[in-house]
Each structure stands twice: as structure tokens, then as C-alpha cells.
Amino acid sequence: MTRRILLVAHPRRSEAQHLAKDVVARLVAEGIEVALLPEEAEAVNVQTDNSVLEADPDDPARDCELVCVLGGDGTILRGAEMSRGTDAPLLGVNLGHVGFLAEAEREDLKDTVERIVSRDYTVEERMTLDVRVARDGEVVARSWALNEVSVEKAARERMLELALEIDGRPLSTFGCDGMLMATPTGSTAYAFSAGGPLVWPQVEALLLVPSNAHALFARPMVISPKSQVAIEIDPRGPSALLDCDGRRTVELPPGARVELARGSVPVRMVRLDGQPFADRLVRKFDLPVRGWRGAPHSG
């Protein structure tokens, strides 16, 4: 059976286009078909033929064994939209700055392609979030997120008034700029910038992080992955915005109710080296580890 890879690259970044063309050539030389979205095939300047295919924008990962993304976390999140719910896991190659979602760096690209060709990788599932928006008891929107869902004020000059509910019980009200709910994968993203904790990806938990809240009880919380969370917008206050991974936005009128829970469909992500998460933190944040001697030798 012919093998096929979906290649995703930022269509307006010259470095991504140049590297994508090289990846296409390497994979095709190994007898692997490469699918690209029409805009990206044009940007990369490759001719579609029997080995380089134009992916269906409505179902780009169909018949693909893997989704390979060249770019930063934003492009990798776009790739997650394509791979979620399919059998094709997601492999990110970092062309951005921090790139926490990426499994490989640009300088490792040759080795990464070889690992793809030989299927020398493992796959792990990452928790997602499901979200729905209700108004007057009627569901008006649904979405999902890999990193985080944020409820944020729409008007800069006015503070949001939110009520937080966990497992069907009211917990607190906040005057704030917003509220974040994040997965362990998203703990290094927006939630971290807002003062939330770093959570190892293997931990089964959900994070709640108030943003600039004026309240005595406004600390980040780590809650059960089975918990049901609701955030209610004060019907007498200003409107808000719901944002999922910085990619999907819904307007929230006063009185809207946002209901969140662990996602029913995870995102499958490729692991290449099994590197400890602590090593990734040190590398990505350039943390000082001078003076570390490690555990004493036994015997």
C-alpha cells in the first residue's frame, strides 16, 4: 500500500517554503506520497503529480499516515485541526521561537525525515478540551482546544464579571480580564503567561487560571480531568470573547454560559526521542542548571 504524508507549512514564510520543498523531495525519493493544501503547494512551488498531491481542504489528512508541520506553535495548532479525529498523528518541526508543541528543531530536519521514512517513532495522546456556549438554555456554539480556552473581556475599558462553577456548584465570582482553562499541554502557553503552573504532559488534570482578577480567591487551580466547568457572563455586564487556541473565536453576549470539559477526541502526537519534560523545559526556557551534579553514585 502506498504511503502518504500530509505536509503543512506556513504559506507566507520563505524559510518554511524552502524547507518544505526539501522535505517533499526527500519523501518522494523514498517512494512516499506527499499531500499539501492548494495554497501551500503553490507557495512551495511544487508541481502536483502522482507523488505530490493536492489535499482536500475539507479533509486534508484523509489516507495519510502522519501530519508533518513545519512552523511555530501557531502552525502546529493548525496542523492539530487537520489531524484530530483521524488516524494520522501530528509531528511538529519548530521554525518559531519557543515551539513547545514541536518535537524536533529545524537543525534536526534531515534526521526527522529519516525517522518518518523508517517509522521510527512512538505516538502519545494529548488531552483536549470540549466547549459549548449556551444562551437562555440553548446551545449556540461548540468548539474545542488542544492548549486552552479563554474567556476574555471584549471592551478594554470594562472589567468582566464572571461566575465560576465546578461540578454543578458555584465556586466564586470574579471581576477580571478573563478566565483560562488549559490542558497540561497548554500549561506552557497562555496559562503560564497568566501565572499558572507548569504541568507535565503525562498528568491527568485541567487548569483554571483567572487573569488579572480582583478577588481574594483568585489563584490558579488544578482540578480533576473528570470535572465539569462552567463560566457565566454577568447579564448586567459587558460582552466577552471566547477564544480556543487562538484560532477559533466566539462572541459571548451578557448572560452567556460557557461549559467546558475534557475533550472526547484527543490529539495524537509523535514522540521521537522520549526526552524527559524537564530537559525540554531547560532547553526551551534556557534555564540555568550550572552546578548540578546529579544523583550520587551508589556503591
N, C-alpha and C positions, 0 to 999 in steps of 0.2 A: 504493500500500500504506500502511495506517495505521501511523504511528509510535507507539512506546511506550517510556516511560522507567520504570525501577524507582526509586522514591524511598525512601531509607532514612533514618530519623530516630530519634533516641533517644526511646523512647515515654514516658520519665519526666522529660524536661527540657522545661520550658514554652517556653523560647526556641526549641528545635528544633521543637516542635509549631507554634508561631506562624509561624516561617519556612517550614516545610513546607507549611502551608495557603496561604501566599502563592505558593510555587513551583507548587503544584498549579494554582492559579487562572491563573497566567501561562502555564503549558504548555498547559492545556486551551484557553485563549483562542487559542492558536496552532494548535489542531487536533491536539495531541499527547495521546495517552492516557497516563495515569499509573497505575502499579500500586503498591500498598502492601500490606505484610503485614497480616493482620487486626488484630493488636494495635495497630499503628501507625495504621491507618485509623481505629480507634476513638479513639485518643489525639488524633490531629489533628482529629477531629470533622468528617470529610468523608463525604458520602453516596456510596456506590458506585453508579455508573450506567454508561452506555455509554462515558463518558470517564474515569471513575475506577474502576479495577478492583481487586479483591481478589486479591493474588498468591498462588500456590500455595506454601505454606511448604516443600514438598519440592523445588520447582524455581522459585524466585521470579523469576529473570531470564529465564525462557523467553519468547521472542518479543520481548525488549527490546533496543533498540539501545545502551543505556547504563544504568549503575547510578550514580545520583547520591546521595551520602551527605552528610547534614548532621550534623556532630558532631566529636568529637575523634578521636584516633588509634584508640581502642578501638572506636568505632562504625565507623570506616573499615575496620578489620581484620574486623569483622563483615560489612561490605559485600564485602570481598575473598572471603569464603567463598561469597557468592552469585554473584559474577561469575567466579570462577576456573573454567576449563573451558568457558566459554560464549563467544559472540562479543561480548558486551557488556563494554566497558571500564569501568573504575572511575574516577569523578570525586569527589574529596573536597572539601567546603567546611568549613573549620575553624571550629568553635564551641568548641573547647577552649582549651588554653593554648599549647603549642608547636606541635603539629599538623604534624609533619614530613611525614606522609603526604598532607596536604591540598595541593591545587593552587590553591585560592582561599580568600579570607578572607570573613567574614560581610559586610563592607562592600562586597565586590565581587559580591554575590549577583545584583543586577539584571543586570549585565554578563555574569555567568556563565550565567544563563538565556538571554540573547540569543545567547551563543556556542553553547549547546546547540541552540537553535532553528535557527540557521544552519549547524550542523555545522562551526563554525569552531574546530577543534582537531585536534591530532595525537595519536597513540597510540603508546606505547612499552611494551615488555615488560620486566617486572621478574623477576629470578631468584627462585626459591623453593627450599625445602629439602624433600626427602622423608626420612622417618624410619620405621624399623621397630624393634620391640623383640623380642628373642629370649630364650628361656629354655630351657636344655637342648637347644639346637639347633632349637627350634620357634618360629616367629614367632607372637607372642601379641598384637601390636598394631601398627597402622600409622597414621601421621598426616603432616602437612605444616605448613610455616610460611612466611610471607612475610618476617617480621622475623628471628625467631630461635627456636632450640630450646635449652632449658636443661635440664640435669640437675642437680638441687639436692637437698640433704640434706632428709630428711623430719623428722628429730628435731633440734631446735635445739641440743641439748646435745652432740651427737656429730658428729664430722667424717667426711666421706665419704672413702673410699679408692677412687680411680679409676685405671684403666689406660687410657692413650690410645694408639690405633693409627691409623696413617695409611698408606693404600695397602698394607694387609696386613702392615705391620711395626710392632712395638712402638716407641713413642717415649719415653714416660716414665710414671711413676706419680705421683699427687698425693694428699696429704692436703689437702682443700679444702672450701669450702662448696658448690662446684659447678663446672660447666663449661658455657660458652655456645658455640654455633655460630651465626653470624649471616651474613646476606646483606649486600651493600653497602647495600641499602635499610634493613636493620636496624642498620647501624653507628651510627646516630644515636640508637638506643633503649637497651635494656638493656645491650648490649655496650659502648656509650660510657660508661654509668654505672659499669661494672665496670673501666674503664681501657683499653678497646680503642680502636683508631684510627678516625678518620672516613674512609670510603671513598666516593669519587664513585660515583653510581649506575651510570655507564657502565662502570665497571671490572668485568671478569670475574674474580671471586675469591670465596673463602669465608674467614670469620674464625673463629678459635678463641681464646676468652678464658677462662682459668682465673679463678675467683672466690675470692679470699682463699686462695690456695694456699700451703702450707708446703713449698716446694721451691725449689732453686736455679734450676731451669729451669722458670719459670712465667710467661713473658712472652706477651703476645698474639701470635698468628701469623696471617699472611695466606698462604693456600695456594691451590693450583690449583683451579679450578672443576671439574676432572675427578677430583679426589681422592676416595677413599672413606675415610670416617672411622668409627671405632668407639670407643665408650666403654664399658668394662666395670666393673661394680659389684663390689667385693670380696665374694666369697661369705661371708667371715667377718665382714663389717662390717654397718653398719645399712642399712636400705632407703633408697630415694631417690624423687624425683618427676621425671617428665618433663613439661615444660610447653612448648606450642607457641603462641607469640604471646599468651600469657596467656589463651587461650581453650579449649585442649584439653589435658587433663591425664591422665597415665597413671601409676599406681603402679609403681615398679620394685623388685622384691624383691632381696635379696642374690643376686649371681651373674647378674643380668640383663645383657644386652648390647644397647647402643643403636647402631644402624647408620645413618649419615647420608650423604647425597649430594645433589648438585644436583637440584632437583625436575624432574620430567618435564613438568610443566604450569606455565608461568609465569602471573603475574597481569598483565593488560593494563591500563595506567593512562593516563588522559588528561593531556596537557600542553596548557596554554592559551597560554603566552607564551614558552616556550623560555628562561626565565630561567636564567642560569648558577647552578650549585650554590653557588658562592662567595657570590653575592648572597643565596641562601636561608639559608646559614649565618649571615651577618651579620644578617639580619632576625630569624631565629628565636632566635638566642642573644644578640642585641643587642650584637654585637661592636664594640669601638672601632676606627674607621677614620679618625679625625681625623689630619690631616697628610698623607694620601695625595694625591699629585699626579698619579698615572697615568704612563704611559709618555711620554717626551719626544717632542715632535712632530718628525717627520722633515722634512728640507729646511730 
